[in-house]
Structure formats: structure tokens, C-alpha cells
């Protein structure tokens, strides 16, 4: 049996070395569906309470929400960090209430204080699922993830 939870993420990104509209900085509304597998708990009636899945996942995913996702080799990255420094928000601002758990993995690094995630691969739905799974696989018994963003969607079973 599986419990499914959906999380909505608003973010901006661009694709390097891409010919077309996606080479420009632009934003998306993304929807991540996480399927957690297990036995139904006779006491609660859930495989895993959806609110608990959201809480665990959101600790990391809030880094992406209303955030900027750039590839590590993006020439915009140093300028963004410099602009944030000049604005006095590089190390956070009182209005930044969505500070997620910091992470630095083989796939991505979060700068929670300035709502920035730097990824090693282009931020497609397929590659973002890989990042999300790496962050959450040791915390939840994930059997499937689906990420839809604009007209694009990717899904993988584990």
C-alpha cells in the first residue's frame, strides 16, 4: 500500500547550453508527488500520514520554493551572490522565513540563507527528481516520485 503526498514549489531557473526560451531566466510552478510504501498502521489507518511526509520533505524542499536554481557553472551565479551581498541579504534577511535545511551533496548545494540552490546538472524535471530523492531517500520509504513543472513532467519508481 502507498501513501501519496503532493508538494507545490515555485522556483526560477534557466538551462545553460540550450537553444530556446528556457535559456533565459524564468519561473515555474512545480508539483512534486511522493509515494511512500509500507503496511497500513491499524491504529492510524495510514501507511504514513501525509502531513508527516510533507513536514519531512519540506525541511529540505523549502530551499527550492520561491528560490533560484542555477547550475554551478552558470555565469550568472557570481553576479547573483554579489548582488545579494550588496543588498545585505546574502546571509539572510528578517523576511526570509522559509529557510530550509542546508545540504551539500554530489548533486546540489543549498544556500538557505539566500534562497539559492546550485545544481551540478541542468534543472530539468528528471534531474530535479534525482536531487529530491537523494535528499529524502534515507528519511522516507519512497517508491515513486513524479515532478511536473509547466508542460514538463518526469516520474521514476524506486
C-alpha positions in Angstrom: 0.0 0.0 0.0 1.2 3.6 -0.7 0.5 7.0 0.7 0.8 9.8 -1.8 1.6 13.4 -0.9 1.9 16.4 -3.2 4.0 19.5 -2.6 4.0 22.7 -4.6 7.2 24.5 -5.4 7.6 27.9 -7.0 11.1 28.5 -8.4 13.1 30.2 -11.1 15.9 28.7 -13.2 17.3 28.5 -16.7 19.0 25.9 -18.9 22.6 26.5 -19.9 23.7 25.5 -23.5 20.0 25.3 -24.5 18.7 26.9 -27.7 15.2 28.2 -27.0 13.1 30.0 -24.4 14.5 28.0 -21.5 18.0 29.5 -21.9 16.5 32.7 -20.3 15.8 33.0 -16.6 12.2 32.1 -16.0 9.9 30.8 -13.3 7.7 27.7 -12.8 5.1 26.3 -10.5 6.2 22.7 -9.9 4.3 19.9 -8.2 6.2 17.0 -6.6 4.3 13.9 -5.8 5.9 11.5 -3.3 4.7 7.9 -2.9 5.7 6.2 0.3 5.2 2.4 0.6 4.5 0.3 3.7 1.9 -1.5 5.7 -1.2 0.2 6.8 -0.9 1.1 10.5 -4.0 -0.4 12.1 -4.1 2.3 14.7 -4.0 5.3 12.3 -5.2 3.8 9.1 -2.3 5.3 7.2 0.8 3.8 5.6 2.5 7.1 6.5 0.5 10.3 7.5 0.6 12.7 4.6 1.3 15.6 6.9 4.3 13.8 8.2 5.6 13.2 4.7 5.1 16.9 3.9 6.9 18.0 7.1 9.9 15.8 6.5 10.2 16.6 2.8 9.5 20.3 3.3 12.5 20.7 5.6 14.7 20.3 2.5 12.4 21.3 -0.3 11.7 24.8 1.1 15.2 25.6 -0.2 13.7 25.4 -3.7 10.4 27.2 -3.0 10.5 30.8 -4.1 14.1 30.2 -4.8 16.6 30.4 -7.6 18.1 27.2 -9.0 21.3 27.7 -11.0 23.9 25.3 -12.4 27.3 25.5 -10.8 28.9 26.8 -14.0 26.3 29.4 -14.7 28.0 32.7 -15.3 25.0 34.4 -13.5 25.9 32.7 -10.2 28.7 35.0 -9.1 26.7 38.1 -10.0 23.6 36.8 -8.1 25.7 36.2 -5.0 27.4 39.6 -5.4 24.0 41.4 -5.8 22.7 39.6 -2.7 25.8 40.7 -0.8 25.3 44.3 -1.9 21.6 44.2 -0.9 22.5 42.9 2.5 20.6 39.6 2.0 23.4 37.2 1.2 23.5 36.0 4.8 19.7 36.1 5.1 17.1 38.7 5.8 14.4 39.0 8.6 11.8 38.5 5.9 13.3 35.1 4.8 11.1 32.9 6.9 11.4 29.8 4.6 15.0 28.8 5.5 15.4 25.1 4.7 17.9 22.6 6.0 21.3 23.2 4.5 22.7 20.5 2.3 25.8 19.9 0.1 25.6 16.7 -1.9 27.2 15.3 -5.0 24.1 16.7 -6.9 23.4 20.1 -5.3 24.2 22.6 -2.7 21.7 24.8 -0.9 22.3 28.3 0.3 19.2 28.5 2.5 20.0 32.0 3.8 19.6 33.4 0.3 17.1 31.1 -1.3 19.5 29.6 -3.8 20.2 26.0 -4.9 23.2 25.3 -7.0 22.9 22.1 -9.1 25.5 20.1 -10.9 23.2 19.1 -13.8 20.6 21.2 -15.7 17.5 21.7 -13.6 15.1 19.6 -15.7 12.2 17.6 -14.1 14.3 14.4 -14.4 17.4 15.8 -12.8 15.5 17.6 -10.0 13.8 14.3 -9.1 17.2 12.8 -8.7 18.2 15.7 -6.3 14.9 15.4 -4.3 15.3 11.6 -4.0 18.9 11.9 -2.8 17.8 14.3 -0.1 14.8 12.2 1.1 15.7 8.6 0.5 17.1 8.0 4.0 14.1 9.6 5.6 11.1 8.1 3.8 10.4 4.7 2.1 9.9 6.4 -1.3 8.7 4.1 -4.1 7.9 6.7 -6.7 8.4 10.4 -7.4 6.7 12.5 -10.0 7.6 16.1 -10.7 5.6 18.3 -13.0 6.7 21.7 -14.0 4.9 23.7 -16.6 4.2 21.3 -19.5 7.1 19.1 -18.5 6.8 16.1 -16.2 9.0 13.2 -15.1 8.4 10.2 -13.0 10.6 7.3 -11.6 9.9 4.3 -9.5 12.5 3.1 -6.9 
